[in-house]
Amino acid sequence: MDSLPYDFNQYLDISRWNEPSKSKGNEMPKNDTTVRYGDTCDSGFQSLNFVPSRGKAHNGKADWSPEKSSLPDVADQSETQMKVDFFRKLGYSSEEIHSVLQNLGIEADTNSVLGELVKHGGNPERETVPEETQDPTLVSRGGLGTRATTSSEEGDSNNLRPIVIDGSNVAMSHGNKEVFSCRGILLCVNFFLERGHTDITVFVPSWRKEQPRPDMPITDQHFLTELEKKKILVFTPSRRVGGKRLVCYDDRFIVKLAYNCNGIIVSNDTYRDLQSEKPEWKKFIEERLLMYSFVNDIFMPPDDPMGRKGPNLDDFLRKRPLGPENKKTAVSLW
């Protein structure tokens, strides 16, 4: 600053802005113009109220005109927009960013602005997405899709028996025998999907799709539609005749399909009436019925479905029992 011909702390005469004169030195100008501090120019020095425009030199003198400068405003707007864009990339809204910048000033550093956003509860927009519901989601057929399937696992899935689920029995059991809880059906289905079963069928009377009545409550009814779209759930027929509902016996559908496909029946019903209809059904139900319990939202079949001396659950659900070596592999997979 010592090399400059003028004292910027004094007053300047803009109209007499000429090249430095050795004879006059630091002579005070006659006409005073106030100096405004706080604006920044690209020169890096404090600017005046009126900034001379840059022009070509005529007769050894610079051509300066007292035009009001728009450079400080443009610089401020550009810096503000850059900060807004930066915090927008972090997920904060423009309103939150402008509010904080207005309080702290455009000169505030990045850490101060970010701290103020967090302090005032400004959450990134990506975190304002509604939280996922706690409803269980349907697992894809064949178990977890993120795990690469090997040839041995594919062969093991072919060795698994088909599963036939008594939907009404499972739903009422999960609803404590007071409510038809469709969530219980989904929990049961997911249990077998996670074990690698791909052939799963649930039977539910079709009138369960209707609007529930106060004396027959039903919860999470949308799960029935979801399972039907996945071709896992099947509605047994029912119709109205003369104002009365005619319902087909869904238990017969369950036992008949399980018997024909040599599968497993999942139910706490023993189907005594159907056992008396056909001797082969009686033997099949005794050997292929898998009972269960619900501990809140945990579906739990017994580890020894046929008793202590019978096969364990892994062998019970398979067409061919696992050998000792394969059992170790199965334990590591599940």
MARTORGU-970198 format. One record per residue (C-alpha): x, y, z; residue in three letters. Coordinates in Angstrom, 3 decimals, padded with zeros to 6 digits, always signed. Layout:
N
X, Y, Z, ala .
...
END
This chain:
334
+000.000, +000.000, +000.000, met .
+002.983, +002.379, +000.512, asp .
+003.606, +002.437, -003.242, ser .
+000.123, +003.700, -004.070, leu .
-000.159, +007.477, -004.714, pro .
-003.361, +007.947, -002.707, tyr .
-004.378, +007.376, +000.878, asp .
-007.503, +005.152, +000.763, phe .
-008.412, +006.208, +004.260, asn .
-008.993, +009.730, +003.033, gln .
-011.328, +011.062, +000.413, tyr .
-010.874, +010.881, -003.334, leu .
-012.060, +013.037, -006.122, asp .
-013.311, +010.549, -008.706, ile .
-013.597, +013.164, -011.439, ser .
-009.871, +013.909, -011.089, arg .
-008.704, +010.294, -011.120, trp .
-005.568, +010.585, -013.224, asn .
-002.227, +008.933, -013.297, glu .
-000.009, +009.721, -010.310, pro .
+001.765, +013.023, -010.343, ser .
+005.135, +013.212, -008.717, lys .
+004.764, +016.847, -007.908, ser .
+001.463, +016.540, -006.031, lys .
+002.221, +013.365, -004.040, gly .
-000.409, +012.836, -001.371, asn .
-002.202, +016.085, -001.923, glu .
-005.765, +016.099, -000.688, met .
-008.456, +016.440, -003.407, pro .
-010.786, +019.398, -003.323, lys .
-014.083, +017.591, -003.991, asn .
-014.655, +014.749, -001.537, asp .
-016.426, +011.514, -002.224, thr .
-017.094, +009.019, +000.589, thr .
-015.458, +005.646, +000.554, val .
-017.557, +002.554, +001.197, arg .
-015.865, -000.504, +002.714, tyr .
-017.108, -004.094, +002.690, gly .
-017.417, -004.688, -001.065, asp .
-014.924, -006.976, -002.727, thr .
-013.588, -006.753, -006.265, cys .
-011.455, -009.088, -008.231, asp .
-008.428, -006.904, -007.449, ser .
-008.544, -008.059, -003.845, gly .
-008.662, -004.453, -002.453, phe .
-011.503, -002.625, -000.789, gln .
-013.641, -000.936, -003.442, ser .
-015.118, +002.531, -003.583, leu .
-018.720, +003.634, -003.857, asn .
-018.099, +004.247, -007.528, phe .
-015.683, +002.031, -009.375, val .
-014.043, +003.445, -012.470, pro .
-014.717, +001.520, -015.657, ser .
-011.747, +000.189, -017.458, arg .
-011.068, +001.783, -020.816, gly .
-008.310, +002.499, -023.226, lys .
-005.750, +005.155, -022.374, ala .
-006.067, +008.423, -024.315, his .
-003.166, +010.869, -024.366, asn .
-001.393, +008.981, -021.595, gly .
-004.400, +009.067, -019.280, lys .
-006.791, +006.305, -018.393, ala .
-010.407, +006.756, -019.458, asp .
-012.364, +006.307, -016.222, trp .
-016.099, +006.783, -015.869, ser .
-017.958, +006.904, -012.534, pro .
-020.360, +004.047, -013.274, glu .
-021.788, +002.159, -010.362, lys .
-020.262, -001.356, -010.230, ser .
-022.401, -004.494, -010.359, ser .
-019.444, -006.836, -009.809, leu .
-019.846, -007.141, -006.005, pro .
-023.513, -008.119, -006.291, asp .
-022.764, -010.665, -008.986, val .
-019.933, -012.134, -006.931, ala .
-022.130, -012.406, -003.848, asp .
-024.912, -014.094, -005.793, gln .
-022.478, -016.495, -007.397, ser .
-020.914, -017.400, -004.042, glu .
-024.359, -017.850, -002.465, thr .
-025.520, -020.104, -005.279, gln .
-022.379, -022.215, -005.012, met .
-022.984, -022.753, -001.306, lys .
-026.656, -023.543, -001.879, val .
-025.755, -026.089, -004.573, asp .
-023.182, -027.679, -002.285, phe .
-025.600, -028.200, +000.600, phe .
-028.348, -029.280, -001.786, arg .
-026.078, -032.161, -002.805, lys .
-025.975, -033.131, +000.862, leu .
-029.754, -033.413, +000.772, gly .
-030.861, -030.192, +002.485, tyr .
-033.673, -028.089, +001.059, ser .
-033.140, -024.633, -000.442, ser .
-035.379, -023.033, +002.195, glu .
-033.280, -024.426, +005.057, glu .
-030.020, -023.375, +003.419, ile .
-031.157, -019.798, +002.652, his .
-032.504, -019.422, +006.183, ser .
-029.161, -020.412, +007.730, val .
-027.145, -018.264, +005.314, leu .
-029.359, -015.307, +006.139, gln .
-028.620, -015.762, +009.845, asn .
-024.875, -016.430, +009.554, leu .
-024.072, -014.338, +006.510, gly .
-022.643, -015.334, +003.167, ile .
-019.096, -015.192, +004.578, glu .
-019.804, -018.082, +006.975, ala .
-017.586, -021.119, +006.431, asp .
-018.918, -024.516, +005.386, thr .
-018.578, -026.129, +008.808, asn .
-020.527, -023.336, +010.492, ser .
-023.377, -023.565, +008.002, val .
-023.517, -027.351, +008.228, leu .
-023.459, -027.234, +012.022, gly .
-026.312, -024.737, +012.023, glu .
-028.363, -026.932, +009.671, leu .
-027.914, -029.912, +011.954, val .
-028.488, -027.833, +015.087, lys .
-031.845, -026.526, +013.897, his .
-033.042, -029.971, +012.978, gly .
-032.574, -029.654, +009.258, gly .
-032.601, -033.226, +008.007, asn .
-031.472, -034.201, +004.533, pro .
-034.367, -034.672, +002.150, glu .
-033.379, -038.251, +001.525, arg .
-034.027, -038.949, +005.195, glu .
-037.522, -037.436, +005.114, thr .
-038.847, -040.415, +003.201, val .
-041.503, -042.133, +005.322, pro .
-040.096, -044.941, +007.370, glu .
-040.678, -048.423, +006.121, glu .
-043.551, -050.162, +007.722, thr .
-042.835, -052.984, +010.091, gln .
-044.925, -055.366, +008.011, asp .
-043.011, -058.479, +006.991, pro .
-042.108, -058.614, +003.324, thr .
-042.547, -061.599, +001.084, leu .
-039.304, -063.422, +000.403, val .
-038.730, -064.462, -003.192, ser .
-039.223, -068.102, -004.054, arg .
-036.123, -070.194, -003.541, gly .
-034.859, -068.369, -000.486, gly .
-032.700, -065.267, -000.284, leu .
-031.998, -063.876, -003.736, gly .
-028.721, -062.229, -002.710, thr .
-027.011, -065.572, -002.171, arg .
-025.582, -067.285, -005.213, ala .
-027.103, -070.706, -005.658, thr .
-024.808, -073.622, -006.325, thr .
-025.650, -076.858, -008.080, ser .
-025.737, -078.682, -004.739, ser .
-028.262, -076.183, -003.368, glu .
-030.443, -076.508, -006.466, glu .
-030.409, -080.266, -006.045, gly .
-031.344, -079.845, -002.405, asp .
-034.326, -077.638, -003.346, ser .
-035.559, -080.398, -005.643, asn .
-035.360, -082.748, -002.677, asn .
-037.707, -080.564, -000.570, leu .
-041.324, -081.624, -000.292, arg .
-044.187, -079.368, -001.425, pro .
-045.818, -077.369, +001.367, ile .
-049.615, -077.065, +001.690, val .
-050.713, -074.523, +004.321, ile .
-054.107, -074.395, +006.009, asp .
-054.492, -070.611, +005.706, gly .
-057.526, -070.278, +007.961, ser .
-055.939, -072.347, +010.709, asn .
-052.680, -070.374, +010.603, val .
-054.406, -066.973, +010.476, ala .
-056.720, -067.712, +013.403, met .
-053.834, -069.146, +015.415, ser .
-051.764, -065.998, +014.917, his .
-054.812, -063.900, +015.808, gly .
-055.222, -065.756, +019.110, asn .
-058.394, -067.449, +017.789, lys .
-060.194, -064.099, +017.860, glu .
-058.956, -062.358, +014.714, val .
-058.193, -063.655, +011.237, phe .
-054.610, -062.389, +011.038, ser .
-053.299, -062.497, +007.479, cys .
-049.896, -061.527, +008.795, arg .
-049.604, -064.988, +010.308, gly .
-050.029, -066.549, +006.856, ile .
-047.224, -064.391, +005.468, leu .
-044.923, -065.279, +008.348, leu .
-045.575, -068.963, +007.752, cys .
-044.935, -068.659, +004.012, val .
-041.689, -066.759, +004.565, asn .
-040.460, -069.448, +006.952, phe .
-040.543, -072.058, +004.200, phe .
-039.317, -069.721, +001.458, leu .
-036.240, -068.940, +003.522, glu .
-035.564, -072.661, +003.861, arg .
-035.493, -072.998, +000.081, gly .
-038.973, -074.366, -000.642, his .
-040.356, -073.275, -003.997, thr .
-043.603, -075.284, -004.109, asp .
-045.857, -073.621, -001.519, ile .
-049.655, -073.414, -001.602, thr .
-051.977, -071.668, +000.850, val .
-055.731, -072.334, +000.839, phe .
-058.139, -069.651, +002.123, val .
-061.927, -069.427, +001.596, pro .
-062.756, -066.789, -001.016, ser .
-065.227, -064.984, +001.243, trp .
-062.233, -063.780, +003.269, arg .
-061.689, -061.252, +000.472, lys .
-064.971, -059.544, +001.332, glu .
-065.403, -056.620, +003.678, gln .
-064.947, -057.991, +007.210, pro .
-067.845, -057.942, +009.638, arg .
-067.579, -056.815, +013.286, pro .
-068.249, -060.345, +014.514, asp .
-065.555, -061.776, +012.161, met .
-062.617, -059.307, +012.215, pro .
-059.708, -059.645, +009.824, ile .
-056.388, -057.778, +009.820, thr .
-053.772, -057.099, +007.130, asp .
-056.161, -058.270, +004.435, gln .
-053.896, -056.882, +001.704, his .
-051.455, -059.731, +002.303, phe .
-053.975, -062.121, +000.760, leu .
-053.927, -060.196, -002.504, thr .
-050.135, -060.028, -002.479, glu .
-049.785, -063.762, -001.974, leu .
-052.394, -064.465, -004.640, glu .
-050.423, -062.393, -007.160, lys .
-047.358, -064.485, -006.356, lys .
-049.423, -067.606, -007.119, lys .
-048.871, -068.870, -003.601, ile .
-052.360, -068.372, -002.184, leu .
-055.473, -070.005, -003.668, val .
-059.026, -069.028, -002.734, phe .
-061.438, -071.930, -002.406, thr .
-064.844, -071.343, -004.083, pro .
-067.858, -069.884, -002.327, ser .
-071.074, -068.297, -003.584, arg .
-074.376, -066.904, -002.391, arg .
-077.698, -068.595, -003.089, val .
-080.910, -067.011, -001.861, gly .
-078.981, -064.643, +000.402, gly .
-077.027, -067.489, +001.964, lys .
-073.347, -068.177, +001.432, arg .
-072.404, -071.620, +000.164, leu .
-068.833, -072.441, +001.158, val .
-066.823, -075.339, -000.178, cys .
-064.972, -077.393, +002.408, tyr .
-061.455, -075.963, +002.209, asp .
-059.973, -078.727, +004.398, asp .
-060.690, -081.238, +001.666, arg .
-058.730, -079.102, -000.832, phe .
-055.788, -079.054, +001.567, ile .
-055.609, -082.775, +002.258, val .
-056.305, -083.762, -001.337, lys .
-053.559, -081.579, -002.824, leu .
-050.991, -082.573, -000.197, ala .
-051.763, -086.254, -000.746, tyr .
-051.551, -085.986, -004.554, asn .
-048.226, -084.111, -004.537, cys .
-046.770, -086.133, -001.637, asn .
-046.255, -082.955, +000.354, gly .
-046.515, -081.628, +003.905, ile .
-049.683, -080.258, +005.548, ile .
-049.073, -077.253, +007.818, val .
-051.925, -077.035, +010.312, ser .
-052.892, -077.610, +013.930, asn .
-056.044, -079.361, +012.729, asp .
-055.958, -083.179, +012.754, thr .
-058.753, -083.528, +010.120, tyr .
-060.460, -086.376, +011.921, arg .
-063.540, -086.195, +009.690, asp .
-061.397, -086.555, +006.563, leu .
-059.350, -089.384, +008.061, gln .
-062.501, -091.456, +008.244, ser .
-063.336, -090.855, +004.581, glu .
-060.336, -092.666, +003.105, lys .
-057.857, -095.026, +004.785, pro .
-054.975, -093.672, +002.664, glu .
-055.769, -090.148, +003.826, trp .
-055.684, -091.280, +007.442, lys .
-052.198, -092.730, +007.117, lys .
-050.994, -089.719, +005.124, phe .
-052.280, -087.177, +007.674, ile .
-050.652, -089.068, +010.531, glu .
-047.275, -089.082, +008.775, glu .
-047.249, -085.717, +006.984, arg .
-048.938, -083.286, +009.356, leu .
-046.656, -080.479, +010.600, leu .
-048.023, -078.631, +013.605, met .
-046.614, -075.321, +014.846, tyr .
-046.697, -072.502, +017.399, ser .
-046.529, -068.708, +017.175, phe .
-044.329, -066.765, +019.568, val .
-045.508, -063.229, +018.769, asn .
-044.444, -062.908, +015.108, asp .
-042.155, -065.943, +015.065, ile .
-043.441, -069.054, +013.320, phe .
-042.053, -072.110, +015.154, met .
-042.647, -075.702, +014.042, pro .
-041.136, -078.444, +016.244, pro .
-037.656, -079.768, +015.561, asp .
-039.024, -083.305, +016.031, asp .
-042.414, -083.385, +014.229, pro .
-042.793, -087.164, +014.732, met .
-041.514, -087.261, +018.302, gly .
-038.095, -087.808, +019.810, arg .
-037.488, -091.053, +017.957, lys .
-038.695, -089.721, +014.624, gly .
-036.886, -087.695, +011.950, pro .
-035.824, -084.155, +012.661, asn .
-037.438, -081.215, +010.876, leu .
-034.845, -081.101, +008.074, asp .
-035.417, -084.755, +007.147, asp .
-039.163, -084.468, +007.666, phe .
-039.370, -081.746, +005.021, leu .
-037.289, -083.708, +002.489, arg .
-038.098, -086.515, +000.103, lys .
-034.800, -088.255, +000.862, arg .
-033.200, -087.919, +004.313, pro .
-029.851, -086.176, +004.531, leu .
-026.719, -088.148, +005.297, gly .
-024.427, -087.185, +008.203, pro .
-022.141, -085.118, +005.943, glu .
-025.032, -083.338, +004.215, asn .
-026.616, -082.531, +007.578, lys .
-023.534, -080.530, +008.537, lys .
-023.827, -078.602, +005.286, thr .
-027.506, -077.939, +005.854, ala .
-026.808, -076.594, +009.332, val .
-024.273, -074.131, +007.942, ser .
-026.729, -072.957, +005.256, leu .
-029.627, -072.336, +007.584, trp .
END
